[in-house]
C-alpha cells in the first residue's frame, strides 16, 4: 500500500500560514524552512513541551484553548518577553459531517472557551497579562462542512463578541480566524464546500457586521487544510484475497485501519477503483476490507468493482491526501506506507515505507 501525492508548491510566505498542533509539527515545519513567525499554534490540549517549543522557535501566535494556558504561557514568556496570542471561542454552532467531528458546541471535548461569559472572563485575564498581546479571536465549528450558512452564523456571533470586548475593555481586536472544516467530496456526486462562495459571503458578512457594530474590519483568516491536501492524494492498495460468502463479495487489501482508521472511526465512505488493467467484466457489489482481525476494518462497503477482481490487482482510493497517513498507526503491527510524489511522468519518494527494522529499533528491551 502506498500514498501518491503531487509535489509541493512554492509560494511567498506572505500568502501562507500554517496551523501546527504539536511540537512535532512545529519542528518539522521549521526544519522544512517555513518561517515560524507565520505559524499559529493551537490544540485543545497543549503540553508544556508544545508551548516551550513554540516560544523557543518564535511562533507568531499561540491560540489559547483553555484558561489554564494563560498563566502557563505568561510564565514561560518571562517578565521581559511578549507573545502574541488569540483566544479560541466556542460559537455555539453545530456543523460537520459526523458527530465525532463537530467541535463548535459547548458539549464537545474540543471545546476550549464558551462563547459568552466564560470567553469574556478569559479575555479579561489575557488582557491583564503584560506578557501577552491579544491579537484576535479564533473558532472552529467542525469538519467536513459543505454549507456556507454555519460559518456565517458563527461569524456574526464572533463579531458580536469582538464588539463586547471593545465596549468592556476598549480593546480593538485586529484578527479573526474562523477555522477550517471545509468539506470535500470523497465520492462522485457528493457535495463539497464552495470556497469561492464561502470567501465572498464571509467577507460581505464581516464588513456588514463590523459596520453595524462600529468596528474596524479585522484581518480574516481561514484554515483550508483538507480542501487543499485531501484531493491531492491517492491511496493505492494491493488486493490480497477475494472471498465470496453467499451473495457477499469481500475484497481484502494489504492495508486497512492501520493506514486509514477514518471509516472505522466515523463512517467515512470512499470510492475505490481498479487501476493498472482494463476489465470488461460486469460489475459486482463488493466490500473492500483491511487485513486486520477486526470486524470494523472496512474501507468501503457495497461499492461497485469489476466482477473479475482478483488477488494482485491494484485499487486506487482517491481523495486520500488528508487525515489518512497522518492518522496511521503501527497497529498489528503493519508498517506505515510510503509516500510517492508524482509530477509530469516522474516520481520520487519523500517518505519511505516503514520497515520491520524501524519497528524493532523502538524496542529497547528490559
BELTA-V348796 format. One record per run of one state. SS is the DSSP state (h for helix, s for strand, l for the rest). FROM is the first residue (numbers start at 1). LEN is the number of residues. If there is no record, write none. Layout:
ss: {SS;SS}
from: {FROM;FROM}
len: {LEN;LEN}
//
This chain:
ss: {l;s;l;h;l;s;l;h;l;h;s;l;h;l;s;l;h;l;s;l;h;s;l;s;l;h;l;s;l;s;l;s;l;h;l;s;l;s;l;h;l;s;l;h;s;l;s;l;h;l;s;l;s;l;s;l;s;l;h;l;h;l;s;l;s;l;h;l}
from: {1;2;6;13;16;18;19;23;32;36;39;42;48;58;61;65;68;78;83;90;99;102;103;113;114;117;128;132;139;142;143;145;146;149;170;175;178;182;183;195;214;219;222;226;233;246;248;254;262;267;272;276;283;290;298;307;314;319;325;328;331;334;338;344;346;352;356;362}
len: {1;4;7;3;2;1;4;9;4;3;3;6;10;3;4;3;10;5;7;9;3;1;10;1;3;11;4;7;3;1;2;1;3;21;5;3;4;1;12;19;5;3;4;7;13;2;6;8;5;5;4;7;7;8;9;7;5;6;3;3;3;4;6;2;6;4;6;5}
//
